[in-house]
Amino acid sequence: MRKNSFSLVGPIAEETLRRLNADVLFLGVDGFDVQFGLSTPNLLEAKVNRAMMEIAKRSVVVCDSSKFGQRSLSLIARASAVHGVITDRGIQKSDLKALKNIGIEAILV
């Protein structure tokens, strides 16, 4: 268990997730660069996030607008693996257009 976030990571967490089924995953990320993809600084967390995306029918990223254009150390998945994004109205128009161009629905709150 990671002390700072109380999240479970590692092979047991990944294997447990692969035995589940989910309709929708709401995933928070540290970076969302349309070219690079979704990212986080922790390698083990990235693997768990990837496993969650694999079992979910739909993956929706939840992040504030400051995360767009940012890249962190570890790739979770390419942007094309995302079905939707929920973010704030501070998102740059260029980022919103880039999401639309690759078929990702954006919900602004």
Beta strands, then each sheet from edge to edge (+ up, - down):
strand 1: 22-28
strand 2: 31-33
strand 3: 37-40
strand 4: 56-62
strand 5: 74-77
strand 6: 84-87
strand 7: 105-108
sheet 1: 1+ 4+ 6+ 7+
sheet 2: 2+ 3- 5+
end
